[in-house]
Amino acid sequence: MRILITGVAGFIGSRFTEVVLEQAERLGYSELILLDALTYSGRRENLAGVLGDSRVRFVHGSINDGALTDELLQGVHSVVHLAAESHVDRSIAGAAPFFTTNVLGTQQLLESARRGGVERFVHVSTDEVYGSISEGSWREDHILEPNSPYSASKAGSDLAALAYHATFGLHVAVTRCSNNYGPRQFPEKVIPLFVSNLVDGKKVPLYGDGLNVRDWLHVDDHCQGILKVLEGGRAGEVYNIGGGTELTNRELTSRLLSLMGVGEEMIEPVADRLGHDRRYSVDCSKIREELGYAPHVPFEDGLAATVQWYRENEAWWRPLKGL
């Protein structure tokens, strides 16, 4: 069987590709087709550990290229769709690429999957499509109330994916994850941004009062959750994937400062992000009960290992700062 994975040169996509390749024999995949447009956050070097494998075919191209996606998806058994524009701040500065890639690109990929006879399609999304929740946790049937151009574009892509199941019978499942962290995350995101700043003796910019709450999920646990949905998820269903560690941004910052051996004098308060969601929290009972998912990486261990990775891999992140 063949599987096509999009967004493979990014943070989550590159790790997911490694996980699939490690388990390819068990999963029954003899060929991995890897598709990435290699935009600013997609780095070919992220795939250094897999590109030499004879089972891997890398294609430099866009999900918006219908002729290409039609060609690639002929005879493909499974698709895992991770390609997306994903940084909220960039979507505030310029929203058009987010809707072009996340909505129109996803629709094009779905159409090519339908034409190509794809048997399973997993669309990877985000908890940000739900908006903000002051207490409790979102179940998968919660109304979508996105508050940023990024999350609105992802909500649109979710609905497109589910519509292709309802209208055409395409076996589509959607995953919505909480905030990911781990090695190779682009240094515009909070953890690598703060660590890399501190390596250089620079202060870390903390939005507003720092009391916005996020649930943290190690990328390895996210990848295992996606795999479970790929293998056993029901068509037309949505599955939340969370890490179970809710922290305010200030609490996260304090942990990072401690791991870096500095104090709170390294915090620089900055004006809050426009439309900044106050709290995210996903209810993961569905994927736990149906598919046996549970996060395995303790946050303290995962965070410490992640910080150490950035400290030891300046050559990876330093050229990317400011892109």
C-alpha positions as CSV (number, residue, x, y, z in Angstrom):
1,M,0.0,0.0,0.0
2,R,1.0,3.6,-0.5
3,I,0.4,6.5,1.8
4,L,0.7,10.2,1.0
5,I,1.7,12.6,3.7
6,T,1.5,16.4,3.2
7,G,3.5,19.0,5.1
8,V,6.3,16.6,5.8
9,A,9.1,19.1,6.1
10,G,7.4,20.9,9.0
11,F,7.7,20.2,12.7
12,I,4.8,17.7,13.1
13,G,4.9,16.4,9.6
14,S,8.6,15.4,9.8
15,R,8.1,13.6,13.0
16,F,5.0,11.9,11.8
17,T,6.8,10.7,8.7
18,E,9.6,9.2,10.9
19,V,6.9,7.4,13.0
20,V,5.2,6.0,10.0
21,L,8.4,4.8,8.5
22,E,9.4,3.1,11.8
23,Q,6.1,1.2,11.7
24,A,5.6,0.8,8.0
25,E,5.8,-2.9,8.0
26,R,3.2,-3.3,10.7
27,L,1.0,-0.7,9.0
28,G,1.4,-2.3,5.6
29,Y,2.8,0.6,3.7
30,S,5.4,-0.2,1.1
31,E,5.8,3.3,-0.2
32,L,5.6,6.8,1.4
33,I,4.9,9.7,-0.9
34,L,6.0,12.9,0.9
35,L,4.6,16.2,-0.4
36,D,5.8,19.6,0.8
37,A,5.9,23.1,-0.8
38,L,9.1,23.9,1.3
39,T,7.8,27.4,2.4
40,Y,9.6,29.3,5.1
41,S,8.8,26.7,7.9
42,G,9.2,23.6,5.8
43,R,12.9,22.5,6.0
44,R,14.3,19.7,3.9
45,E,16.9,19.1,6.6
46,N,14.0,18.0,8.9
47,L,13.7,14.9,6.7
48,A,17.4,14.0,6.7
49,G,16.7,10.8,8.6
50,V,14.2,9.4,6.0
51,L,15.0,10.7,2.5
52,G,17.6,8.0,2.0
53,D,15.1,5.2,2.6
54,S,14.1,3.3,-0.6
55,R,10.5,3.3,0.5
56,V,10.3,7.1,0.5
57,R,9.6,9.4,-2.5
58,F,9.8,13.1,-1.8
59,V,7.9,15.6,-4.0
60,H,8.5,19.3,-3.8
61,G,5.1,20.8,-4.7
62,S,1.9,22.5,-3.5
63,I,-1.4,21.0,-2.4
64,N,-3.0,23.8,-4.5
65,D,-1.5,22.2,-7.7
66,G,-4.5,20.1,-8.9
67,A,-2.6,18.4,-11.7
68,L,0.1,17.3,-9.3
69,T,-2.2,16.1,-6.6
70,D,-4.4,14.2,-9.1
71,E,-1.2,12.5,-10.3
72,L,0.1,11.7,-6.9
73,L,-3.1,10.3,-5.4
74,Q,-3.9,7.8,-8.1
75,G,-3.8,4.4,-6.4
76,V,-2.9,5.8,-3.0
77,H,-4.5,4.0,-0.1
78,S,-4.2,6.6,2.7
79,V,-3.6,10.3,3.0
80,V,-2.6,12.1,6.2
81,H,-2.9,15.9,5.6
82,L,-0.7,18.0,7.7
83,A,0.2,20.8,5.3
84,A,-1.0,24.2,6.6
85,E,-0.1,27.8,7.4
86,S,-0.2,27.7,11.1
87,H,1.1,30.8,12.9
88,V,-1.6,33.0,14.4
89,D,0.6,36.2,14.4
90,R,1.3,35.8,10.7
91,S,-2.4,35.3,9.9
92,I,-3.1,38.6,11.7
93,A,-0.4,40.3,9.6
94,G,-1.7,38.8,6.3
95,A,-4.6,36.4,6.2
96,A,-4.7,35.5,2.4
97,P,-2.1,32.7,2.4
98,F,-3.9,31.0,5.2
99,F,-7.2,30.7,3.3
100,T,-5.5,29.9,0.1
101,T,-3.5,27.0,1.6
102,N,-5.7,25.8,4.4
103,V,-9.1,26.0,2.7
104,L,-8.5,25.9,-1.0
105,G,-5.5,23.6,-0.8
106,T,-7.4,21.2,1.4
107,Q,-10.4,21.2,-0.9
108,Q,-8.1,20.5,-3.9
109,L,-6.4,17.6,-2.0
110,L,-9.9,16.2,-1.1
111,E,-11.0,16.4,-4.7
112,S,-7.9,14.6,-5.9
113,A,-8.4,11.9,-3.2
114,R,-11.9,11.4,-4.4
115,R,-10.8,11.0,-8.0
116,G,-8.0,8.8,-7.0
117,G,-10.0,6.3,-5.0
118,V,-8.2,7.0,-1.7
119,E,-9.6,4.7,1.0
120,R,-8.6,6.7,4.2
121,F,-8.1,10.4,4.6
122,V,-7.0,11.9,7.9
123,H,-7.2,15.7,8.1
124,V,-5.1,17.1,10.9
125,S,-6.6,20.2,12.5
126,T,-6.4,22.2,15.7
127,D,-8.4,22.9,18.9
128,E,-8.3,26.6,18.0
129,V,-11.3,26.1,15.7
130,Y,-13.5,25.9,18.9
131,G,-12.6,29.5,20.0
132,S,-12.1,30.0,23.7
133,I,-13.7,28.3,26.7
134,S,-13.7,29.7,30.2
135,E,-14.3,26.4,32.0
136,G,-14.8,22.8,31.2
137,S,-13.5,21.2,28.0
138,W,-14.7,21.0,24.4
139,R,-16.2,17.8,23.0
140,E,-16.0,17.1,19.3
141,D,-19.6,18.2,18.7
142,H,-19.0,21.7,20.1
143,I,-19.9,24.6,17.8
144,L,-16.9,26.1,15.9
145,E,-16.2,29.7,17.0
146,P,-12.8,30.6,15.6
147,N,-11.4,34.0,16.5
148,S,-8.3,34.4,14.3
149,P,-7.8,34.2,10.6
150,Y,-5.7,31.1,11.1
151,S,-8.3,29.3,13.2
152,A,-11.1,30.4,10.8
153,S,-9.2,29.0,7.9
154,K,-8.7,25.7,9.7
155,A,-12.4,25.6,10.6
156,G,-13.2,26.0,6.9
157,S,-10.8,23.1,6.0
158,D,-12.4,20.9,8.7
159,L,-15.9,21.5,7.2
160,A,-14.6,20.9,3.7
161,A,-13.2,17.6,4.8
162,L,-16.4,16.5,6.5
163,A,-18.4,17.6,3.6
164,Y,-16.4,15.3,1.3
165,H,-17.4,12.4,3.5
166,A,-21.1,13.4,3.6
167,T,-21.4,14.2,-0.1
168,F,-19.0,11.8,-1.8
169,G,-18.6,9.1,0.8
170,L,-14.8,9.7,1.1
171,H,-13.5,8.0,4.3
172,V,-12.5,11.2,6.1
173,A,-11.6,11.6,9.8
174,V,-10.6,14.9,11.4
175,T,-8.2,15.3,14.3
176,R,-8.0,18.4,16.5
177,C,-4.9,18.7,18.6
178,S,-3.9,20.9,21.5
179,N,-0.6,22.9,21.5
180,N,2.3,20.8,20.3
181,Y,5.9,21.0,21.5
182,G,9.1,19.2,20.8
183,P,12.3,19.3,18.7
184,R,12.4,21.0,15.3
185,Q,9.5,23.3,15.9
186,F,10.0,26.6,14.0
187,P,11.4,29.3,16.3
188,E,8.4,31.6,15.8
189,K,6.4,29.4,18.2
190,V,6.5,30.2,21.9
191,I,8.8,27.4,23.3
192,P,11.6,27.6,20.7
193,L,11.3,31.4,20.5
194,F,11.7,31.8,24.3
195,V,14.5,29.2,24.5
196,S,16.5,30.6,21.6
197,N,16.1,34.2,23.0
198,L,17.4,33.0,26.3
199,V,20.4,31.3,24.7
200,D,21.3,34.7,23.3
201,G,20.7,36.5,26.5
202,K,17.5,38.2,25.2
203,K,14.3,38.7,27.1
204,V,11.2,36.7,26.3
205,P,8.0,38.6,25.1
206,L,5.0,37.6,27.2
207,Y,1.7,38.6,25.8
208,G,-0.7,40.6,28.0
209,D,-1.1,39.4,31.6
210,G,0.3,35.9,30.7
211,L,-2.8,34.2,32.0
212,N,-4.0,32.7,28.7
213,V,-4.2,28.9,29.2
214,R,-3.1,26.2,26.8
215,D,-3.0,22.4,26.9
216,W,0.4,21.0,26.0
217,L,0.9,17.9,23.9
218,H,4.3,16.4,23.0
219,V,4.6,15.8,19.2
220,D,5.3,12.1,19.8
221,D,2.0,11.7,21.5
222,H,0.2,13.7,18.8
223,C,1.7,11.4,16.2
224,Q,0.5,8.3,18.0
225,G,-2.9,9.8,18.2
226,I,-3.0,10.5,14.4
227,L,-1.9,6.9,13.8
228,K,-4.7,5.6,15.9
229,V,-7.2,7.6,13.9
230,L,-5.6,6.5,10.6
231,E,-5.9,2.9,11.6
232,G,-9.2,2.8,13.4
233,G,-11.0,6.1,13.2
234,R,-14.6,6.1,12.0
235,A,-15.5,7.9,8.7
236,G,-17.0,11.3,9.2
237,E,-15.9,11.6,12.8
238,V,-13.8,14.2,14.6
239,Y,-11.3,13.2,17.3
240,N,-9.7,15.5,19.9
241,I,-6.1,14.8,20.8
242,G,-4.8,16.5,23.9
243,G,-1.8,16.2,26.3
244,G,-3.6,16.8,29.6
245,T,-1.3,19.5,30.9
246,E,-3.0,22.9,31.1
247,L,-0.7,25.9,31.9
248,T,-1.0,29.6,31.8
249,N,1.5,31.2,29.5
250,R,3.1,32.7,32.6
251,E,3.4,29.3,34.2
252,L,5.0,27.9,31.0
253,T,7.4,30.9,30.9
254,S,8.4,30.3,34.5
255,R,9.3,26.7,33.8
256,L,11.3,27.7,30.7
257,L,13.2,30.3,32.7
258,S,14.0,27.8,35.4
259,L,15.2,25.2,32.9
260,M,17.5,27.9,31.4
261,G,18.8,29.0,34.8
262,V,17.5,32.6,34.7
263,G,14.9,34.6,36.6
264,E,11.8,36.5,35.8
265,E,13.8,39.6,35.1
266,M,14.1,38.1,31.6
267,I,10.4,38.5,31.0
268,E,9.4,41.5,28.8
269,P,5.6,42.1,28.9
270,V,4.3,43.1,25.5
271,A,0.9,44.2,24.2
272,D,-1.6,41.4,23.9
273,R,-2.2,39.6,20.6
274,L,-5.3,40.8,18.7
275,G,-8.3,38.5,19.4
276,H,-6.2,36.4,21.8
277,D,-8.2,33.3,23.0
278,R,-8.2,33.0,26.7
279,R,-8.3,29.3,27.3
280,Y,-8.2,26.1,25.2
281,S,-9.2,22.7,26.7
282,V,-10.2,19.5,24.8
283,D,-12.1,16.5,26.1
284,C,-10.2,13.5,24.8
285,S,-12.6,10.8,26.1
286,K,-13.7,9.9,22.6
287,I,-10.3,8.9,21.2
288,R,-9.4,7.3,24.5
289,E,-12.5,5.1,24.7
290,E,-12.8,4.3,21.0
291,L,-9.1,4.0,20.0
292,G,-7.2,3.5,23.2
293,Y,-5.2,6.8,23.0
294,A,-3.4,8.2,26.0
295,P,-0.5,10.6,26.1
296,H,2.7,9.0,27.4
297,V,5.3,11.7,27.6
298,P,5.3,13.4,31.0
299,F,5.3,17.2,30.4
300,E,8.2,17.9,32.8
301,D,10.4,15.3,31.0
302,G,9.3,16.3,27.5
303,L,9.8,20.0,28.2
304,A,13.3,19.5,29.6
305,A,14.3,17.3,26.7
306,T,12.9,19.9,24.2
307,V,14.8,22.7,25.9
308,Q,18.0,20.6,25.8
309,W,17.5,19.9,22.1
310,Y,17.4,23.6,21.3
311,R,20.4,24.3,23.4
312,E,22.3,21.6,21.6
313,N,21.1,22.4,18.1
314,E,21.8,26.1,17.5
315,A,23.0,25.3,14.0
316,W,19.4,24.2,13.2
317,W,17.4,27.2,14.6
318,R,19.8,30.1,14.3
319,P,19.5,30.6,10.5
320,L,15.7,30.5,10.9
321,K,15.4,33.3,13.4
322,G,13.7,36.3,11.8
323,L,12.4,34.5,8.8
